Amino acid sequence: MKFPIIAYGDPVLRRKATAIEPDEYPHIKELVENLYETMYGAHGVGLAAPQVGLSMRLFVVDVSSFEDKEPELKDFKKAFINANILEETGEEWAFNEGCLSIPDIREDVYRKPTIKISYYDENWKHYEETFSGMAARVIQHEYDHIEGKLFTDKLSPLRKRLLEKKLTDISKGIVDVEYRMKFPAAKKGR
């Protein structure tokens, strides 16, 4: 089932998401599959539960599309539950990021190249792993979502001011997208 993606401006995107317990979500595998289906339908490489209106510490990534630059990313598809970034290391590097909740805006964002993260998968198996390169970047982007942060928060004050009207338009639904979205400030009956 594809969920509508929540647009910029909705308070759920600014809330620190809540950790979840196995007994609270007996259908977690189905939810993970629905997140993947929604992400693929919007041509994304990552999607966090808050982006579909669920304030829980869950996100999915599939960075296999970057395998031409990083061959080790072939078949790199993972769900992260109750993730906690333990360490970010290395010299920050820029990459032009976008976000399914903020369509039509892409900006250079600086992030550390290597992360160490603790998380559970959809089978509630615990991992503590280190990721680098594009995998680390996408994981950091999605992790920000469960922390109530957006990639636009990492931009300079001037850049944010220049994007203000576009961001307001997105929250009102004045944007052309090829996937279903919910817009917090859209006029009813639009």
Legacy VTK file of the C-alpha trace (Angstrom):
# vtk DataFile Version 3.0
C-alpha trace
ASCII
DATASET POLYDATA
POINTS 190 float
0.000 0.000 0.000
1.355 3.389 -0.981
1.009 6.136 1.610
0.671 9.812 0.702
3.890 11.637 1.565
3.620 14.451 4.100
4.776 17.814 2.729
7.044 20.400 4.280
5.295 22.436 6.957
3.488 19.577 8.700
4.371 19.439 12.434
4.969 15.645 12.283
8.168 16.368 10.329
9.493 18.491 13.213
8.718 16.069 16.046
11.375 13.766 17.458
9.915 10.337 16.684
9.120 7.787 19.377
10.956 4.480 19.814
8.810 1.422 19.151
8.588 -1.990 20.804
8.052 -5.339 19.041
4.753 -6.042 20.810
3.388 -2.605 19.790
3.819 -3.368 16.092
3.211 -7.052 15.303
2.776 -6.087 11.614
6.074 -4.207 11.346
7.176 -6.187 8.261
4.025 -5.093 6.424
4.653 -1.472 7.429
8.266 -1.722 6.206
7.057 -3.126 2.854
4.522 -0.274 2.570
7.297 2.252 3.193
9.394 0.650 0.439
6.418 0.657 -1.946
5.746 4.343 -1.180
9.447 5.208 -1.582
9.765 3.363 -4.913
6.528 4.930 -6.173
8.058 8.365 -5.558
11.477 7.368 -6.996
13.238 7.898 -3.655
16.252 6.182 -2.086
15.054 6.569 1.505
11.852 7.198 3.430
11.190 7.740 7.129
7.945 6.944 8.951
7.350 10.629 9.875
7.204 11.366 6.139
4.005 9.316 5.956
2.596 10.787 9.159
3.846 8.139 11.615
5.955 9.604 14.414
8.008 6.452 15.028
11.721 5.706 14.812
11.625 3.756 11.569
13.098 4.407 8.147
14.029 2.441 5.043
16.796 2.954 2.491
17.680 1.422 -0.843
20.897 2.897 -2.222
21.550 0.202 -4.821
21.026 2.874 -7.512
24.455 4.281 -6.532
26.251 0.996 -7.292
27.800 2.476 -10.462
29.853 4.820 -8.205
30.143 2.448 -5.228
29.901 -1.222 -6.352
29.504 -2.441 -2.752
26.039 -0.807 -2.722
24.622 -3.407 -5.094
21.520 -4.786 -3.322
21.932 -2.372 -0.365
18.393 -2.267 1.009
17.744 -1.989 4.762
15.129 -1.082 7.344
16.256 0.769 10.467
14.148 0.594 13.635
15.014 2.585 16.774
18.241 3.722 15.135
20.819 5.652 17.088
23.868 7.176 15.398
26.762 6.525 17.770
29.511 8.300 15.854
30.045 10.432 12.732
33.630 10.729 11.514
35.735 12.131 8.697
35.855 15.416 6.855
32.439 16.729 5.792
31.671 16.573 2.076
28.955 18.187 0.001
26.327 16.375 -2.009
23.223 17.729 -3.715
20.335 16.333 -1.637
16.611 16.358 -2.155
13.680 15.089 -0.113
10.341 13.522 -1.016
8.644 15.827 1.528
10.263 18.874 -0.101
9.820 18.248 -3.851
11.585 20.367 -6.468
14.264 21.637 -4.074
17.789 20.263 -4.162
20.699 21.789 -2.270
24.292 20.943 -1.392
24.412 19.536 2.132
27.603 18.810 4.082
27.765 15.553 6.058
30.499 13.389 7.569
31.454 10.439 5.328
31.365 7.637 7.925
28.848 6.737 10.609
28.528 4.078 13.285
24.889 3.241 13.997
22.927 0.945 16.286
19.535 -0.295 15.012
17.083 -3.171 14.694
15.889 -4.613 11.401
12.288 -5.621 10.644
12.921 -9.012 12.320
13.971 -7.187 15.519
17.541 -8.367 15.096
19.996 -5.854 16.592
22.994 -4.487 14.655
25.820 -2.094 15.349
27.452 -1.265 12.031
29.645 1.261 10.296
28.669 2.709 6.904
30.516 5.080 4.582
29.919 7.047 1.418
26.452 7.243 -0.098
25.009 4.653 2.283
26.097 6.794 5.254
24.720 9.952 3.631
21.272 8.507 2.910
21.096 6.935 6.371
22.018 10.312 7.954
19.337 12.084 5.889
16.649 9.602 6.981
17.941 9.589 10.549
17.470 13.362 10.616
13.769 12.764 9.855
13.277 10.636 12.979
15.054 13.384 14.947
12.618 16.025 13.622
15.180 17.626 11.301
15.144 18.372 7.568
18.015 18.836 5.131
17.017 22.488 4.753
18.039 22.985 8.415
21.646 22.463 7.321
21.579 25.365 4.843
22.934 28.854 5.457
20.475 31.495 6.738
20.732 33.313 3.384
19.985 30.154 1.395
16.985 29.410 3.650
15.617 32.924 3.080
15.983 32.492 -0.674
13.982 29.242 -0.493
11.260 30.589 1.828
8.617 31.221 -0.870
9.206 27.841 -2.520
8.890 26.102 0.872
5.667 27.998 1.657
4.277 27.042 -1.757
5.109 23.380 -1.107
3.229 23.450 2.212
0.214 24.915 0.351
0.343 22.273 -2.375
1.583 24.677 -5.041
4.040 22.199 -6.490
3.924 19.659 -9.302
4.598 16.107 -8.095
4.040 12.676 -9.598
3.177 10.997 -6.289
0.442 11.456 -3.711
1.133 14.036 -1.019
-0.633 15.650 1.932
-0.116 19.397 2.183
-0.542 20.980 5.637
-1.513 24.470 4.442
-3.481 23.508 1.309
-6.863 25.149 0.853
-9.689 22.633 1.263
-11.464 21.786 -1.965
-8.387 22.513 -4.022
LINES 1 191
190 0 1 2 3 4 5 6 7 8 9 10 11 12 13 14 15 16 17 18 19 20 21 22 23 24 25 26 27 28 29 30 31 32 33 34 35 36 37 38 39 40 41 42 43 44 45 46 47 48 49 50 51 52 53 54 55 56 57 58 59 60 61 62 63 64 65 66 67 68 69 70 71 72 73 74 75 76 77 78 79 80 81 82 83 84 85 86 87 88 89 90 91 92 93 94 95 96 97 98 99 100 101 102 103 104 105 106 107 108 109 110 111 112 113 114 115 116 117 118 119 120 121 122 123 124 125 126 127 128 129 130 131 132 133 134 135 136 137 138 139 140 141 142 143 144 145 146 147 148 149 150 151 152 153 154 155 156 157 158 159 160 161 162 163 164 165 166 167 168 169 170 171 172 173 174 175 176 177 178 179 180 181 182 183 184 185 186 187 188 189
